[in-house]
Amino acid sequence: MIDTHTHLYQPKFDSDRDEAVERCFAEGVDTLLLPNIDLESVPRVLGMMEKWPDSCFGMMGLHPCHIGEGWEVELEEIRRVLDSPPEGKKFVAVGEIGLDLYWERKHIEAQREAFRIQVGWAKERELPIVIHVRNAWEELFEEIDKLKEDLKELDNLKLFSNQVQEIIKYNNATEYISGPAARDYVEPHLFEDKAIKLTWFDYSGYKEYPQLWGEFTHGVTILDLLFNCGKEAHQYMRYVPS
């Protein structure tokens, strides 16, 4: 399994980081993706990449919550790191980038500019982007509208398919099971070319399971089932590979 977004490199995990990583491995989580947040966190991301080179894969970017005075200098330093990964390694995405207005709005224009710059990085280097957004959906959509051509040229959707294939091959798997909504962006021929079976999951008739709030919501991510039901989640799964 893959943890697609973890900040396990943060200082609060210093006392038991090794144990936490070992627990991940023991439970079958053998790949950890590490989105960077600021210049101070860079050595920590690199440290995990170097300590667990076959399992920890870093991203490089400046998180919107860490954009303040002097952000331009910090961003440039992060760009330098993006272009000089550890020997034999590469960063898998530009991230974590985006907009966050939860705490305050005074840096919104700086956040917007930093977002545009980092999307440009991704376009130049043909990397996907990992977006963080909180209390700023309208503003994010405005930026996406402005960057439509850049995002189109970036072709994140093709990159998504290619990177999924790499992960599948790395783990010696032969099949990718996807929700039906992904038909809008997953490119089947890219999987066929690599002899990977692409299966579209059918959610109709799916057994309802206990959710914490409100009426049952269908068609959500498997993470919702796992977080709500834990070890009992398998009882609600219709498709279990042999």
C-alpha positions, 0 to 999 in steps of 0.5 A: 500500500501507498501513503500518498501524503505524510509529514512523518519527517516533522520534529514531533515524530523525532522520538518514534519516527523509526518505529512508526515507519516500521509499523507502516512496513509491518502493516503493508504500507511500503511506500511513503510520499513526502510533501515538503512544506518550507525551507526548514523541512527540506533536510528532514524530507531528504533525510527520510529519502536517504534513510529509506531510499526504496520506500520514501519519495519526496516532493518539493514545494512551499506550503501556502501556510508558510508563505510570509515575509521574504517568501520569494527568497525561500521559494528560490532556495526550494527551487534549487533543491528541486533541481538537485535531488540526492544522488540516484533519487528524484522528486516525484512532484511539486508540492505541497502547494496551493492556497490556505485562508483558514488563519488569515487573508493578508498573504493571499496575493503572495500565495497566489503568486507562489502557486503560479510560480510552482505550477510553472516549475512543474510544467518545465520539469514535467512533474505532477503537482500536489495541491493543498486548499483550505477555505479558499476553493473559490480563489483556487478555481480562479487561479486554475482558470488563469492557468488552464493553458499551463495545466493543459500543457503540464498534462498531469492526467497523463503523468498520473497514468504513467506514475501509477504504472511505475508504482504497479511495476515497482510492486510487481502487480499486474492490475489497477482497480479504479473508481468509475469517475477516473474514466475522465482522466485515466488513459486506458491505452497507457495501461494496455501498452504496459500489459497492466489490467485496468479494472473499473470498479462498479459501486452499484449495490455496494453494502452500506457501512457505519459512517460517523456523520449524517446519512450514508454517502456512496461513491467515496474513497476507500479511505473512508471505509478504512477510517470508519471501520478499521479492521472490519473494513474487509466485511464490506468489500465486494471485490477482493483480489485472490 
